[in-house]
Amino acid sequence: QVQLVESGGGLVQPGGSLRLSCVASRSIFSLYAMGWYRQAPGKQRELVAVFITGGNTNYADSVKGRFTLSRDNAKNTVYLQMNSLKAEDTAIYYCNARRVVDTIDYWGQGTQVTVSS
C-alpha cells in the first residue's frame, strides 16, 4: 500500500505560477511510475505529466513548455512546477503512482488549482 499526499494548490492569476508537491509514504520510485493527472469540472481525468522508463518524462501537449516534472528521491517527493498558468489549467490535480509490475494505481486526495483573475 502506498499513501500519497499532495499540497501546493490554490488560486492564482493567469500567467502566474504554482508548485505542487506529492509526498509518498515510502521510497517507491524504483518500482512505480510517478506522475500527475488533473480533472476539470465535467471532464475526464487526464494525464498532465509522468515519469517514464529511464527517468524521462512525458507531458500532455497542452502543458509542454510550461510545466516541469521533477523529483527528490531522498524525500520521496514528486513536484510539478506550473508556469504561465491559464484559465484552462483550472482543475483538481492528482498525484499518481502506478506500480510497474502490474499497473495498479494509487492516487492522492487531490489538490485544487484555480486560475482566475
HELIX and SHEET records of a PDB file:
HELIX    1   1 THR A   53  GLY A   55  5                                   3    
HELIX    2   2 ASN A   73  LYS A   75  5                                   3    
HELIX    3   3 ALA A   87  ASP A   89  5                                   3    
SHEET    1   A 4 LEU A   4  SER A   7  0                                        
SHEET    2   A 4 LEU A  18  ALA A  24 -1                                        
SHEET    3   A 4 THR A  77  MET A  82 -1                                        
SHEET    4   A 4 PHE A  67  ASP A  72 -1                                        
SHEET    1   B 6 GLY A  10  VAL A  12  0                                        
SHEET    2   B 6 THR A 111  VAL A 115  1                                        
SHEET    3   B 6 ALA A  91  ARG A  99 -1                                        
SHEET    4   B 6 TYR A  32  GLN A  39 -1                                        
SHEET    5   B 6 GLU A  46  PHE A  51 -1                                        
SHEET    6   B 6 THR A  57  TYR A  59 -1                                        
SHEET    1   C 4 GLY A  10  VAL A  12  0                                        
SHEET    2   C 4 THR A 111  VAL A 115  1                                        
SHEET    3   C 4 ALA A  91  ARG A  99 -1                                        
SHEET    4   C 4 ASP A 105  TRP A 107 -1                                        
END                                                                             
